Amino acid sequence: MLRLLWGAFALACGVAQVFAGSPAPAGEGGGTPMRFEWRREGPADACGSNCRVWVSAIGYITADTPREFEAFAKDPNVRGAVIALDSDGGSVLGTLALGRMIRSLDMITTIGHSTPLPPTLSDGRRAALSPDASCESMCAFLLLAGTRRYVPPEAKVLVHQIWLGKKRRQALESSYSAEELNVVQRDIGRLAQYTMEMGGGADLLEVALRIPPWEPLYRLSGEELHRMHLSTVDMLFEKAPARAQSVNAATVATVGRPGDN
């Protein structure tokens, strides 16, 4: 019980850091902020008139990510679309807001990296969707947002405790204020409530709370992914929505600011 309570404290301290709107530092696996882009399966001569379309979401989640996704989602084709995640996590509150938007749009979540293919005269957004991708930290909770969720066997879902960014490198030596303790009561409940809203298993939180920031992230097994309801279907693109065939180069859009910190 004490171990679980300490884990809850650690996770909530991380929530305190991102509550202030601070994104993951670029030097700590942050890369670039998440960007949303339409991608179409290719090459065209391989899929013909049945080329699939999806939304690529690559990068870490910031406090601004939900706003940028809201602008992207003005395209009506977003509703019911597949969104492929390749992210090392980021803002807790940003993730919760973004996840609720994804759920409201009845989207399908998966893990995948979109590798651009050589552009054609008619379409410059052709890509191959590779399962060689990872969904780390808060990305696992974003994965829960899909009304259907598919994790390829090759993809990695990794979890750990979320910690105060400024104290992560000296987590054991640092002290924690009463204000940070107060956050425990407020924000750990937000994350637990979100997990239940999305139909996730409570053991997802329990497993994440076991892994302190000074240890390697824990990779969830295939059995755990199904038990925690992070993967709920056995195949992506089970049906080709008629809507997908109507997306053309004019509707392909990118939202996000590459240099946003």
Contacts in CASP RR format, 6 or more apart in sequence:
PFRMAT RR
TARGET T0000
AUTHOR 0000-0000-0000
METHOD contacts of the structure
MODEL  1
MLRLLWGAFALACGVAQVFAGSPAPAGEGGGTPMRFEWRREGPADACGSN
CRVWVSAIGYITADTPREFEAFAKDPNVRGAVIALDSDGGSVLGTLALGR
MIRSLDMITTIGHSTPLPPTLSDGRRAALSPDASCESMCAFLLLAGTRRY
VPPEAKVLVHQIWLGKKRRQALESSYSAEELNVVQRDIGRLAQYTMEMGG
GADLLEVALRIPPWEPLYRLSGEELHRMHLSTVDMLFEKAPARAQSVNAA
TVATVGRPGDN
3 210 0 8 1.000
4 206 0 8 1.000
4 209 0 8 1.000
7 161 0 8 1.000
7 209 0 8 1.000
7 210 0 8 1.000
8 184 0 8 1.000
8 188 0 8 1.000
8 209 0 8 1.000
9 176 0 8 1.000
9 181 0 8 1.000
9 184 0 8 1.000
10 161 0 8 1.000
10 162 0 8 1.000
10 163 0 8 1.000
10 171 0 8 1.000
10 209 0 8 1.000
10 212 0 8 1.000
10 213 0 8 1.000
11 161 0 8 1.000
11 162 0 8 1.000
11 188 0 8 1.000
11 191 0 8 1.000
11 205 0 8 1.000
11 208 0 8 1.000
11 209 0 8 1.000
12 180 0 8 1.000
12 183 0 8 1.000
12 184 0 8 1.000
12 186 0 8 1.000
12 187 0 8 1.000
12 188 0 8 1.000
13 162 0 8 1.000
13 163 0 8 1.000
13 164 0 8 1.000
13 167 0 8 1.000
13 176 0 8 1.000
13 180 0 8 1.000
13 183 0 8 1.000
13 184 0 8 1.000
14 92 0 8 1.000
14 161 0 8 1.000
14 162 0 8 1.000
14 163 0 8 1.000
14 164 0 8 1.000
14 165 0 8 1.000
15 92 0 8 1.000
15 93 0 8 1.000
15 162 0 8 1.000
15 183 0 8 1.000
15 187 0 8 1.000
15 188 0 8 1.000
15 190 0 8 1.000
15 191 0 8 1.000
16 164 0 8 1.000
16 179 0 8 1.000
16 180 0 8 1.000
16 183 0 8 1.000
16 187 0 8 1.000
17 163 0 8 1.000
17 164 0 8 1.000
17 165 0 8 1.000
17 166 0 8 1.000
18 63 0 8 1.000
18 90 0 8 1.000
18 91 0 8 1.000
18 92 0 8 1.000
18 93 0 8 1.000
18 94 0 8 1.000
18 162 0 8 1.000
19 92 0 8 1.000
19 93 0 8 1.000
19 183 0 8 1.000
19 187 0 8 1.000
21 62 0 8 1.000
21 63 0 8 1.000
21 91 0 8 1.000
21 93 0 8 1.000
22 63 0 8 1.000
22 91 0 8 1.000
22 165 0 8 1.000
23 30 0 8 1.000
23 33 0 8 1.000
23 60 0 8 1.000
23 61 0 8 1.000
23 62 0 8 1.000
23 63 0 8 1.000
23 90 0 8 1.000
23 91 0 8 1.000
23 261 0 8 1.000
24 30 0 8 1.000
24 60 0 8 1.000
24 88 0 8 1.000
24 89 0 8 1.000
24 90 0 8 1.000
24 91 0 8 1.000
25 165 0 8 1.000
26 32 0 8 1.000
26 261 0 8 1.000
28 168 0 8 1.000
29 60 0 8 1.000
29 88 0 8 1.000
30 59 0 8 1.000
30 60 0 8 1.000
30 88 0 8 1.000
30 90 0 8 1.000
31 59 0 8 1.000
31 60 0 8 1.000
31 88 0 8 1.000
32 59 0 8 1.000
32 60 0 8 1.000
32 258 0 8 1.000
32 259 0 8 1.000
33 59 0 8 1.000
33 60 0 8 1.000
33 61 0 8 1.000
33 62 0 8 1.000
33 64 0 8 1.000
33 65 0 8 1.000
33 256 0 8 1.000
33 257 0 8 1.000
33 258 0 8 1.000
33 259 0 8 1.000
33 260 0 8 1.000
33 261 0 8 1.000
34 57 0 8 1.000
34 58 0 8 1.000
34 59 0 8 1.000
34 60 0 8 1.000
34 61 0 8 1.000
34 62 0 8 1.000
34 65 0 8 1.000
34 68 0 8 1.000
34 87 0 8 1.000
34 256 0 8 1.000
35 56 0 8 1.000
35 57 0 8 1.000
35 58 0 8 1.000
35 59 0 8 1.000
35 254 0 8 1.000
35 255 0 8 1.000
35 256 0 8 1.000
35 258 0 8 1.000
36 55 0 8 1.000
36 56 0 8 1.000
36 57 0 8 1.000
36 68 0 8 1.000
36 69 0 8 1.000
36 72 0 8 1.000
36 254 0 8 1.000
36 255 0 8 1.000
36 256 0 8 1.000
37 55 0 8 1.000
37 56 0 8 1.000
37 114 0 8 1.000
37 125 0 8 1.000
37 252 0 8 1.000
37 253 0 8 1.000
37 254 0 8 1.000
38 53 0 8 1.000
38 54 0 8 1.000
38 55 0 8 1.000
38 56 0 8 1.000
38 75 0 8 1.000
38 77 0 8 1.000
38 125 0 8 1.000
38 247 0 8 1.000
38 251 0 8 1.000
38 252 0 8 1.000
38 253 0 8 1.000
38 254 0 8 1.000
39 53 0 8 1.000
39 54 0 8 1.000
39 55 0 8 1.000
39 56 0 8 1.000
39 84 0 8 1.000
39 114 0 8 1.000
39 116 0 8 1.000
39 125 0 8 1.000
39 126 0 8 1.000
39 127 0 8 1.000
39 129 0 8 1.000
40 51 0 8 1.000
40 52 0 8 1.000
40 53 0 8 1.000
40 123 0 8 1.000
40 125 0 8 1.000
40 126 0 8 1.000
40 127 0 8 1.000
40 247 0 8 1.000
40 252 0 8 1.000
41 47 0 8 1.000
41 51 0 8 1.000
41 52 0 8 1.000
41 53 0 8 1.000
41 126 0 8 1.000
41 127 0 8 1.000
41 128 0 8 1.000
41 129 0 8 1.000
42 51 0 8 1.000
42 117 0 8 1.000
42 126 0 8 1.000
42 127 0 8 1.000
42 128 0 8 1.000
43 117 0 8 1.000
43 126 0 8 1.000
44 51 0 8 1.000
44 120 0 8 1.000
44 123 0 8 1.000
44 126 0 8 1.000
49 245 0 8 1.000
50 240 0 8 1.000
50 245 0 8 1.000
52 82 0 8 1.000
52 129 0 8 1.000
52 237 0 8 1.000
52 240 0 8 1.000
52 244 0 8 1.000
53 77 0 8 1.000
53 81 0 8 1.000
53 82 0 8 1.000
53 244 0 8 1.000
53 247 0 8 1.000
54 81 0 8 1.000
54 82 0 8 1.000
54 83 0 8 1.000
54 84 0 8 1.000
54 114 0 8 1.000
54 129 0 8 1.000
55 72 0 8 1.000
55 78 0 8 1.000
55 81 0 8 1.000
55 82 0 8 1.000
55 83 0 8 1.000
55 84 0 8 1.000
55 107 0 8 1.000
56 84 0 8 1.000
56 86 0 8 1.000
56 114 0 8 1.000
56 127 0 8 1.000
57 83 0 8 1.000
57 84 0 8 1.000
57 85 0 8 1.000
57 86 0 8 1.000
57 87 0 8 1.000
58 86 0 8 1.000
58 87 0 8 1.000
58 113 0 8 1.000
58 114 0 8 1.000
59 86 0 8 1.000
59 87 0 8 1.000
59 88 0 8 1.000
59 89 0 8 1.000
60 87 0 8 1.000
60 88 0 8 1.000
60 89 0 8 1.000
60 90 0 8 1.000
61 87 0 8 1.000
61 89 0 8 1.000
61 90 0 8 1.000
61 91 0 8 1.000
61 94 0 8 1.000
61 95 0 8 1.000
61 98 0 8 1.000
61 138 0 8 1.000
61 139 0 8 1.000
61 142 0 8 1.000
62 90 0 8 1.000
62 91 0 8 1.000
62 94 0 8 1.000
62 260 0 8 1.000
63 91 0 8 1.000
63 93 0 8 1.000
63 94 0 8 1.000
64 260 0 8 1.000
65 91 0 8 1.000
65 94 0 8 1.000
65 98 0 8 1.000
66 94 0 8 1.000
66 97 0 8 1.000
66 98 0 8 1.000
66 101 0 8 1.000
68 255 0 8 1.000
68 256 0 8 1.000
68 257 0 8 1.000
69 98 0 8 1.000
69 101 0 8 1.000
69 102 0 8 1.000
69 255 0 8 1.000
70 101 0 8 1.000
71 255 0 8 1.000
72 78 0 8 1.000
72 253 0 8 1.000
72 255 0 8 1.000
73 101 0 8 1.000
73 105 0 8 1.000
75 251 0 8 1.000
75 253 0 8 1.000
77 243 0 8 1.000
77 244 0 8 1.000
77 246 0 8 1.000
77 247 0 8 1.000
77 251 0 8 1.000
78 105 0 8 1.000
78 107 0 8 1.000
79 105 0 8 1.000
79 106 0 8 1.000
79 107 0 8 1.000
80 105 0 8 1.000
80 106 0 8 1.000
80 107 0 8 1.000
80 108 0 8 1.000
80 147 0 8 1.000
80 241 0 8 1.000
80 243 0 8 1.000
81 105 0 8 1.000
81 107 0 8 1.000
81 108 0 8 1.000
81 241 0 8 1.000
81 243 0 8 1.000
81 244 0 8 1.000
82 107 0 8 1.000
82 108 0 8 1.000
82 109 0 8 1.000
82 110 0 8 1.000
82 236 0 8 1.000
82 237 0 8 1.000
83 102 0 8 1.000
83 107 0 8 1.000
83 108 0 8 1.000
83 109 0 8 1.000
83 110 0 8 1.000
83 146 0 8 1.000
84 110 0 8 1.000
84 111 0 8 1.000
84 112 0 8 1.000
84 113 0 8 1.000
84 114 0 8 1.000
84 129 0 8 1.000
84 133 0 8 1.000
85 109 0 8 1.000
85 110 0 8 1.000
85 111 0 8 1.000
85 112 0 8 1.000
85 133 0 8 1.000
85 135 0 8 1.000
85 139 0 8 1.000
85 142 0 8 1.000
85 143 0 8 1.000
86 111 0 8 1.000
86 112 0 8 1.000
86 113 0 8 1.000
86 114 0 8 1.000
86 133 0 8 1.000
86 134 0 8 1.000
86 135 0 8 1.000
87 134 0 8 1.000
87 135 0 8 1.000
87 136 0 8 1.000
87 139 0 8 1.000
87 142 0 8 1.000
88 134 0 8 1.000
88 136 0 8 1.000
88 137 0 8 1.000
88 139 0 8 1.000
89 95 0 8 1.000
89 135 0 8 1.000
89 136 0 8 1.000
89 137 0 8 1.000
89 138 0 8 1.000
89 139 0 8 1.000
89 142 0 8 1.000
90 137 0 8 1.000
90 138 0 8 1.000
90 139 0 8 1.000
91 138 0 8 1.000
92 138 0 8 1.000
92 162 0 8 1.000
92 187 0 8 1.000
92 191 0 8 1.000
93 187 0 8 1.000
93 190 0 8 1.000
95 138 0 8 1.000
95 139 0 8 1.000
95 141 0 8 1.000
95 142 0 8 1.000
96 141 0 8 1.000
96 190 0 8 1.000
96 191 0 8 1.000
96 194 0 8 1.000
98 142 0 8 1.000
98 145 0 8 1.000
99 141 0 8 1.000
99 142 0 8 1.000
99 144 0 8 1.000
99 145 0 8 1.000
99 194 0 8 1.000
99 198 0 8 1.000
100 145 0 8 1.000
100 194 0 8 1.000
100 197 0 8 1.000
101 145 0 8 1.000
102 109 0 8 1.000
102 142 0 8 1.000
102 145 0 8 1.000
102 146 0 8 1.000
103 145 0 8 1.000
103 146 0 8 1.000
103 147 0 8 1.000
103 197 0 8 1.000
103 198 0 8 1.000
106 147 0 8 1.000
107 145 0 8 1.000
107 146 0 8 1.000
107 147 0 8 1.000
108 146 0 8 1.000
108 147 0 8 1.000
108 148 0 8 1.000
108 149 0 8 1.000
108 150 0 8 1.000
108 236 0 8 1.000
109 142 0 8 1.000
109 143 0 8 1.000
109 144 0 8 1.000
109 145 0 8 1.000
109 146 0 8 1.000
109 148 0 8 1.000
109 149 0 8 1.000
109 150 0 8 1.000
110 149 0 8 1.000
110 150 0 8 1.000
110 151 0 8 1.000
110 152 0 8 1.000
110 155 0 8 1.000
110 236 0 8 1.000
111 131 0 8 1.000
111 133 0 8 1.000
111 134 0 8 1.000
111 135 0 8 1.000
111 143 0 8 1.000
111 151 0 8 1.000
111 152 0 8 1.000
111 155 0 8 1.000
111 156 0 8 1.000
111 157 0 8 1.000
112 129 0 8 1.000
112 130 0 8 1.000
112 131 0 8 1.000
112 132 0 8 1.000
112 133 0 8 1.000
112 152 0 8 1.000
112 155 0 8 1.000
113 129 0 8 1.000
113 130 0 8 1.000
113 132 0 8 1.000
113 133 0 8 1.000
114 127 0 8 1.000
114 128 0 8 1.000
114 129 0 8 1.000
114 130 0 8 1.000
115 127 0 8 1.000
115 128 0 8 1.000
115 129 0 8 1.000
115 130 0 8 1.000
116 125 0 8 1.000
116 126 0 8 1.000
116 127 0 8 1.000
117 126 0 8 1.000
117 127 0 8 1.000
117 128 0 8 1.000
118 126 0 8 1.000
119 125 0 8 1.000
119 126 0 8 1.000
120 126 0 8 1.000
122 249 0 8 1.000
123 248 0 8 1.000
123 249 0 8 1.000
123 252 0 8 1.000
124 249 0 8 1.000
124 252 0 8 1.000
125 249 0 8 1.000
125 252 0 8 1.000
131 152 0 8 1.000
131 153 0 8 1.000
131 154 0 8 1.000
131 155 0 8 1.000
132 154 0 8 1.000
132 155 0 8 1.000
133 155 0 8 1.000
133 156 0 8 1.000
134 155 0 8 1.000
134 156 0 8 1.000
134 157 0 8 1.000
134 158 0 8 1.000
135 142 0 8 1.000
135 143 0 8 1.000
135 151 0 8 1.000
135 155 0 8 1.000
135 156 0 8 1.000
135 157 0 8 1.000
135 158 0 8 1.000
136 156 0 8 1.000
136 157 0 8 1.000
136 158 0 8 1.000
136 159 0 8 1.000
136 217 0 8 1.000
137 158 0 8 1.000
137 159 0 8 1.000
137 160 0 8 1.000
137 162 0 8 1.000
137 217 0 8 1.000
138 162 0 8 1.000
139 157 0 8 1.000
140 157 0 8 1.000
140 158 0 8 1.000
140 159 0 8 1.000
140 204 0 8 1.000
140 208 0 8 1.000
140 220 0 8 1.000
140 230 0 8 1.000
141 191 0 8 1.000
141 194 0 8 1.000
141 195 0 8 1.000
141 198 0 8 1.000
141 204 0 8 1.000
143 149 0 8 1.000
143 151 0 8 1.000
143 157 0 8 1.000
143 230 0 8 1.000
144 194 0 8 1.000
144 195 0 8 1.000
144 198 0 8 1.000
144 199 0 8 1.000
144 200 0 8 1.000
144 204 0 8 1.000
144 229 0 8 1.000
144 230 0 8 1.000
145 198 0 8 1.000
146 198 0 8 1.000
148 232 0 8 1.000
148 233 0 8 1.000
149 229 0 8 1.000
149 230 0 8 1.000
149 231 0 8 1.000
149 232 0 8 1.000
149 233 0 8 1.000
150 231 0 8 1.000
150 232 0 8 1.000
150 233 0 8 1.000
150 234 0 8 1.000
150 235 0 8 1.000
150 236 0 8 1.000
151 157 0 8 1.000
151 222 0 8 1.000
151 225 0 8 1.000
151 230 0 8 1.000
151 231 0 8 1.000
152 236 0 8 1.000
153 222 0 8 1.000
156 219 0 8 1.000
157 219 0 8 1.000
157 220 0 8 1.000
157 225 0 8 1.000
157 230 0 8 1.000
158 217 0 8 1.000
158 218 0 8 1.000
158 219 0 8 1.000
158 220 0 8 1.000
159 204 0 8 1.000
159 207 0 8 1.000
159 208 0 8 1.000
159 211 0 8 1.000
159 217 0 8 1.000
159 218 0 8 1.000
159 220 0 8 1.000
160 208 0 8 1.000
160 211 0 8 1.000
160 212 0 8 1.000
160 213 0 8 1.000
160 215 0 8 1.000
160 217 0 8 1.000
160 218 0 8 1.000
161 208 0 8 1.000
161 209 0 8 1.000
161 211 0 8 1.000
161 212 0 8 1.000
161 213 0 8 1.000
163 171 0 8 1.000
163 213 0 8 1.000
164 174 0 8 1.000
164 176 0 8 1.000
164 180 0 8 1.000
167 174 0 8 1.000
167 176 0 8 1.000
168 213 0 8 1.000
171 212 0 8 1.000
171 213 0 8 1.000
171 214 0 8 1.000
172 214 0 8 1.000
191 205 0 8 1.000
192 202 0 8 1.000
192 205 0 8 1.000
195 201 0 8 1.000
195 202 0 8 1.000
195 204 0 8 1.000
195 205 0 8 1.000
196 202 0 8 1.000
199 229 0 8 1.000
200 228 0 8 1.000
200 229 0 8 1.000
200 230 0 8 1.000
201 227 0 8 1.000
201 228 0 8 1.000
201 229 0 8 1.000
203 224 0 8 1.000
203 227 0 8 1.000
203 228 0 8 1.000
204 228 0 8 1.000
204 230 0 8 1.000
207 218 0 8 1.000
207 220 0 8 1.000
207 224 0 8 1.000
207 228 0 8 1.000
208 218 0 8 1.000
210 218 0 8 1.000
211 217 0 8 1.000
211 218 0 8 1.000
220 228 0 8 1.000
220 230 0 8 1.000
222 231 0 8 1.000
224 230 0 8 1.000
225 231 0 8 1.000
226 232 0 8 1.000
END
